[in-house]
Amino acid sequence: MKTILFVCTGNICRSPMAMGFLREKLRKEGLEGEYRVRSAGVWGLENQPPSAYACQIMAQRGIDISEHRSHDLTPQDVEGADLILTMERGQAEAISLEFPQHAHKVHLLSEMAGRYYDIRDPYGGPLYEYRQCAVEIERLIEEGYPRIMQLVG
């Protein structure tokens, strides 16, 4: 089973939302059992729930991420992933520097939609910033879906 890994900073906002959106997209495409979609944080704490606003915004879209628990990125995560999608350039650079043999698997999520920019972290911000972030992530996954599927193989 191919593995797609989303990575952000703390693994409580952006990467869990991205994971939820891609899992839902795969479900709608009838492919949910063919891919493993995971998430991790480059500087996260273990076993923390998603932020309340992230859960609320996703629930409004019919996607439940409340059972997610944060996970700090490990060498096993990097080795086991077929595609690693980060929210920021710094995260992609950190992973590529620490695991140069896997750098070819590391990309920005925005790259999947033909762009190259960081997705702003809503952590600690008001609800509308989480909403904007979720809209942006959902759009990038929708637009970037063909490229994601091409890269994951």
C-alpha positions in Angstrom: 0.0 0.0 0.0 1.4 3.4 -1.0 1.8 6.0 1.8 1.3 9.8 1.5 2.6 11.7 4.4 1.5 15.3 5.2 3.9 17.3 7.4 3.5 20.6 9.2 5.0 22.0 12.4 3.0 20.6 15.3 0.7 18.2 13.5 -2.4 19.7 15.1 -3.8 22.0 12.4 -2.6 22.0 8.8 -1.4 18.4 8.2 -4.4 16.8 10.0 -6.7 18.9 7.9 -4.8 18.0 4.7 -4.9 14.3 5.7 -8.7 14.6 6.2 -9.3 16.2 2.9 -7.2 13.7 0.9 -8.8 10.7 2.7 -12.2 12.1 1.8 -11.1 12.7 -1.8 -9.8 9.1 -2.1 -13.0 7.8 -0.5 -15.1 9.7 -3.1 -12.8 8.2 -5.9 -13.3 4.7 -4.5 -9.6 4.4 -3.6 -9.6 4.7 0.2 -8.3 1.2 0.7 -5.4 1.5 -1.8 -3.5 4.4 -0.1 -2.4 5.1 3.4 -2.7 8.8 4.3 -0.8 9.9 7.4 0.5 13.1 9.0 3.3 14.2 11.3 5.0 17.3 12.6 8.6 18.3 12.4 8.5 19.9 15.9 5.4 18.4 17.4 4.5 16.9 20.7 3.3 13.3 20.7 -0.3 12.4 21.3 -2.0 15.9 21.2 -5.5 16.3 19.8 -6.1 18.6 16.8 -6.8 22.2 17.7 -10.5 22.8 18.5 -10.8 25.2 15.6 -9.3 22.7 13.1 -11.8 20.1 14.3 -14.7 22.6 14.1 -13.8 23.7 10.5 -13.4 20.2 9.3 -16.6 19.0 10.9 -18.5 21.8 9.1 -17.2 20.0 5.9 -18.4 16.6 7.1 -14.9 15.4 7.9 -14.1 14.2 11.4 -10.4 14.6 12.5 -11.2 14.6 16.2 -9.6 11.1 16.8 -6.3 12.3 15.3 -3.3 12.5 17.7 -0.2 14.4 16.9 2.9 12.5 15.9 6.5 13.7 15.8 8.2 12.9 12.4 10.4 9.8 12.7 13.0 8.3 10.4 10.5 5.4 9.9 7.8 7.8 8.7 10.2 9.3 6.1 11.4 5.9 5.0 7.9 4.4 4.8 6.4 7.3 2.8 6.1 7.2 -0.9 5.3 10.9 -1.0 5.9 13.6 1.6 4.0 16.8 1.3 4.9 19.8 3.6 3.1 23.0 4.3 6.2 25.2 4.3 9.6 25.4 2.5 11.4 25.2 5.8 9.8 21.9 6.6 10.7 20.4 3.2 14.3 21.7 3.6 14.6 20.3 7.1 13.4 16.8 6.1 15.6 16.8 2.9 18.7 17.8 4.9 18.1 15.2 7.6 17.2 12.5 5.2 19.0 13.3 1.9 18.4 9.8 0.5 14.6 10.5 0.6 14.7 14.2 -0.6 13.2 13.1 -3.9 10.0 12.3 -2.1 9.6 15.7 -0.4 7.5 18.4 -2.0 5.4 21.4 -0.9 1.7 20.8 -1.0 1.4 24.0 -3.1 3.7 22.5 -5.7 1.1 19.8 -6.5 -1.2 22.6 -7.8 1.7 24.2 -9.9 2.6 26.9 -7.3 5.4 27.3 -4.8 4.5 29.0 -1.5 4.0 28.3 2.2 0.6 27.7 3.7 0.3 30.0 6.7 -0.1 28.3 10.1 -3.4 29.3 11.7 -2.4 28.0 15.2 -3.4 30.4 17.9 -5.3 32.6 15.5 -9.1 33.3 15.2 -11.6 30.9 13.7 -11.6 32.7 10.3 -7.9 32.0 9.8 -8.5 28.3 10.3 -11.4 28.6 7.8 -9.1 30.4 5.2 -6.4 27.7 5.8 -8.8 24.9 5.3 -10.2 26.4 2.1 -6.7 26.8 0.8 -5.6 23.3 1.7 -8.8 21.8 0.2 -8.3 23.8 -3.1 -4.6 22.7 -3.3 -5.6 19.0 -2.8 -8.4 19.3 -5.4 -6.2 21.1 -8.0 -3.1 19.0 -7.1 -4.8 15.6 -7.0 -3.6 14.4 -10.4 0.0 15.3 -9.6 -0.3 13.7 -6.1 -1.5 10.5 -7.7 1.2 10.7 -10.4 4.0 11.1 -7.8 2.8 8.5 -5.4 2.8 6.0 -8.2 
